[in-house]
Structures are given as C-alpha cells and as structure tokens.
Amino acid sequence: MTPVVDIQHVTFTYGEKVALDDVSLTVEEGDFLGLIGPNGSGKTTLLHVMLGLMAPDRGSVELFGQPVEKFDQGERIGYVSQQATNRGGSMPVTVRECVRMGRFAHAGRGRLSAEDREIAEDALQRVNISDLADQRINQLSGGQRQRAYIARALASEADLLALDEPTVGVDAESRDAFYQLLDELNDAGITIVLIEHDIGVVTDRANRIACINRKLYHHGDTESFVESDALSEAYGTTGTVVHHHH
Amino acid sequence: MSGTDKHATTADSQPTLETPDLREKIELAGVSLVGVLAAVMVGFVFLDWVRHYPYADVAFEQFLIAGAWMDVYLGTNVFRHAFMWRSIATGVLVGVVAPLVGTYLVHRQMALIGETLAHTAFAGVAIGLLFIAVTGWEGSLLVVALIVSAVGALLVQWLTERTNSFGDVPIAIMLTGSFAVGTLLISWGRGFMSIGVDIEGFLFGSLAVVTASGARMMAILSVVVVAIIAMTYKELLFITFDEQAAKVAQFNVSGYNTLLVVMTAVVVVGAMQVLGVILVAGMLVIPVAAASQVARSFRETLYLSILFGQVSILGGFAFAIGASLPSGGSIIVVAILIYLAAIGVSMLAGRSGTAISTH
C-alpha cells in the first residue's frame, strides 16, 4: 500500500542553522501520528516540508505516492495552521464562508454548486457548530474556531488532516472535546498528523509517535515510545518536558 | 447569500435592527444601483469615444441635453459639460474598483502597497512627461504611468516575497524612492521644456485633470478588474484568509498575489486622476475599514465597501463642486466621516448585544 506521506532523508536549513537533519518517516493510511519535540526542534518545519509549503535542501517527500512538488490533489489535505499565523483573527468572515473554502479546490473556476454547499453544511453539523454558521469567525472562542477549521478540512473531504498545535489557548473542556472529535475522525479512516506540545495528550490519542529534535529520535508505535529513552534524549536531561493537563 | 439556508437558524440569536433578509435586500439593491450607475458611466465614456460617428453623435448630444435639464432642476452648472461627465464617470468607476481591490489588500495587511504604487505611478507620470516631450509621442500620459506602475507592482511583489522579516521596510524605501525620482525628473525636465500638465492636479486630485483618454482608460480597466475579481473571488478570498492552507490546497498563491498587486497598480493609476497621488490609497482603505466595522460576512464587506466608496465619491464631488475645492481631499474627508459613523454604529450594536467589532 502506498503510504500517505513518505519522507526520505530530508535535510532543511535556515541559512546556517540546521532545522532538520536526515529525517525519514512514513505515515500510513489511517495513522494518527503525534509529532513531538521541544520548542525549536523543527516540528513545524517538518510539517511544512511534508505539505510542500517549504522545499527541503536534500531528500524527497511524497504525498499519496506523488512527489510533493508535483502534487496536485490539494483537496485531499486539510491543514490547520497555528492560530497565531491565521489572519482570520481580524477578517470579517463567517464560519460558513470559512467552511465553504474547503470546497474551493473542488469547484474550479465557477461558483460553488448546491452539492458543494450541502457538503459544507454537513461538515458544520459533523463538528457540531451549525448554530454558529452565521457568526463571524473572530467572535468564536478558540475551541469553536478550531472546530470551524476542522469543518473546512472535512468539507474538502480530506484524507489527511495536518494540525499544528491546534489547541493553544483553548480551554481544557473544549480541548478534550476537540481531541474526542479527532479520535472519531481517525476512527472513520482519516489520517491525522498532529503537532502538540502536551506529550500526555499525544500518547493518549496517537497510535504512532515521531519524536524529533533536528534528528528523528523515535518513529514507531506509541507503546514502544513510552518505554524508550527517546523523550529524554530528544529533550535533553535538563530540558523541560511539558506534561500537564490544564 | 446564506439567509435562506436550512441551517440559518441563528437569526434569533443575533438581534439586529432589521431582519437579515431586509438588510441583505437593501445592500443588494444599493450595489445593483451602483452597478447600473457604473454601466451608464461606461456607456457615456464609450459614446464620448465614438461620438464622431453617425448616430453616436446624436446620442452624445442627447446625453448632454439631459444633463442640461438636470442643471436646470438642480440649479447647477455641471451636468451640461462633457468634461464634468468625464470626471464623474471616472469617479464613479473609482468608487467601484478601488474598494473592491482594497478589500483584499486591507485584509492582507497590504494597505501600504497601495500608497507605494501611487507614488510609483507619480514617477510614471514624470517619465511619461519626459518621454512625450522628447519623442513627440502622441499617446496618453497615463498609459506610461500605467506601465511604470505595473512594473513597480511586480518589483514590490518580488521584494515582499524575498524579505519576509522586514516586509514593510523595502516597501517604504520604494515609496519614497519612486516619489523622489518623480520630483527630480519633473524639476529637471522643467529646465529644458515646458510642462503643460497640472502637476498639482496629479498630486492632490482635480476634476479638471481627467481627459477623455483618461476616462476611457478608467472605463476599460474597471471592466477588466471587475471581471477578474468576479472570476477569482474564491481564490482571492481563500488566499487572503489563510494563505498557508490555500497553498496546501494547491492554489497558486504567488500568482494570485501578483495578480492582486498588478490590479492595484492599475486601479491606482486610474484613481490618481480624481484623488491625487497622495490621497489615492485612502480610497483603497477607508471604505473597507468602515465596512469591516459593521459587516457580518466577507461578502457583505465587499458590498458595503463598494456602497461606502460610492457615497464618498459622489458626496465628495458634490462638496468639491459646491465649494470649488479639490476633489481628492473632499472625497477622503467624506469617506472618513462614513468610517467614524461606522465605528459609532458598531459600538452601539456592541452595547445592545451584537458584538461586531473587528477585534
């Protein structure tokens, strides 16, 4: 079976600084991969390289069996970036308008079809925010907003969901509900790659872990990760391991 | 829009003065009215262009006679003159396309780029003056400005893509730099030729600056810009809202960015005639800022910014003509009054339970 993501010997540098050093990993269909590592370890860089947002200096990346630079099935990936980098914060866009963006890659040049609109409504319902559809997205709480972005990914009928620290600034209750939702989606067959600073959350939810700090320290199932020394190696013995429940 | 959808049950939880449907209808009616007005203006410019042909000459005469009757009823001395109509036509079209392009610019936080391109266009005017004086070319000054401004737009785009961390520093250098070159060229040119063009008109905007060919250019570029935005509404919205996600969805982000910046350059050159180099950015930004205060969706922001833009243009013209003052300043002052009113409305609405602030 073709892996969803296939990264081989990827190296990425910002000028002199090496962010990723010979990293290889694969994500299989149906995986829930937790991507963890200390601050500045290259997690986000790896995710960006994986999605084709940045080109690696060396190595190759394939998405659904296609080299990432030639990849043309953008609708198969739902990407939720870190909240801080979203401009959505100040733009007058409604939740429904945001979710419909998930259909844009399908719709081509013309207007959205009635079917596109219906799929967007279904996505709103699936993450349980239909009642917020006409609200401006910047009026929502952090948890509701992340649900809207997930709904956008669902509307695009994505097979791969890539999330970069989606619950920063989200209260504990909404956070649990949010991860519950991710579990459900994963059970429904959607592949998930999740960057999360709270290792407890990741080990509870993900079935596979990639632990990186410039290099890949662990890549495998969650049980073997918990038993291994990868965590202390990657974070260093003096490093602060975030492991708390808000 | 979305008011008729089966899930649109939140109307109850959003107490507004009118029902959403009525508000939408009023906005749509307003935008349609602006559309009809703009179409009539494009029609006038076209008649003006072909008025030496049979039938067109009669139609053109009739248009001005209708204008004379308007003068009689309004007690003015405006609408009987073809040159006034050229200015009004240019203004009405600016009132459509500037807020349209500006909506994307403002929410991409690229407002400064509009200002920069206006200053680049000024350098274009200076280069055009010299070019025409030296070569005796009979083309329009604004065509040269248009080309220089479009090249400047590509340069600005190139700069912003390569300097992520200090995005606005190279832009600010380009803004002042192109203006400096423009002033030097004009002063230098004055040394050996007579410059018969009203430089102050280009700086501050004037009803008298608009020529037949200038109005014609504005009409053509308006039709093109409106068509492009209608075709790329979705793409521009996605890229403006979430550039990275749009890139992951395989949209050609850099292509659309370039398109947006070049469209801005083109609009700025057209709008420069009535608004002036220094004030043109205001028309890109202020109606959009006002609309963003009160709009509930992106589509509504587009509609309202066009409406606010049009009211600013017409109100500004009325004031400028009435008080014999420059049009550019008048338009911007009216636009700012609308902006202040929008803030007031937004604050009142916030107090009564509907939070519609932008932050």
Interface residues (C-beta under 8 A of the other chain):
Chain A: L51 G52 L53 F71 D72 Q73 G74 E75 I77 Y79 V80 S81 T85 N86 R87 G88 S90 M91 P92 V93 T94 R96 E97 C98 M101 F104 A105 A107 R109 L112 R117 E121 L124 Q125 S130 D131 L132 A133 D134 Q135 R136 N138 Q139 R152 S156 A162
Chain B: S2 D5 K6 H7 A8 T9 T10 A11 S13 Q14 P20 H107 R108 Q109 M231 K234 E235 L237 F238 T240 F241 D242 E243 Q244 A245 K247 V248 A249 Q250 F251 A291 S292 A295 R296 S297 F298 R299 E300 T301 A355 I356 T358 H359
